[in-house]
């Protein structure tokens, strides 16, 4: 489901994602692309002590084949809605 975002990332070396997370799921996975273009992702970690953010970064790093350091949470550190930037090093 992230193919369009991956294509932008390959072409430009940077992509910003609007993400809605659902922590506490049984597994981490993309659920859907919302009508507003945001990506709904279930996270297999609790929203405690930054665990859900760490799992989100791990998941996106794997999906986009980048180091975790290439991913930044621009806004929404403690919210379910987040703005994420993935940038080639």
Beta strands, then each sheet from edge to edge (+ up, - down):
strand 1: 14-23
strand 2: 29-33
strand 3: 39-43
strand 4: 71-75
strand 5: 81-87
sheet 1: 2+ 3- 1- 5+ 4-
end
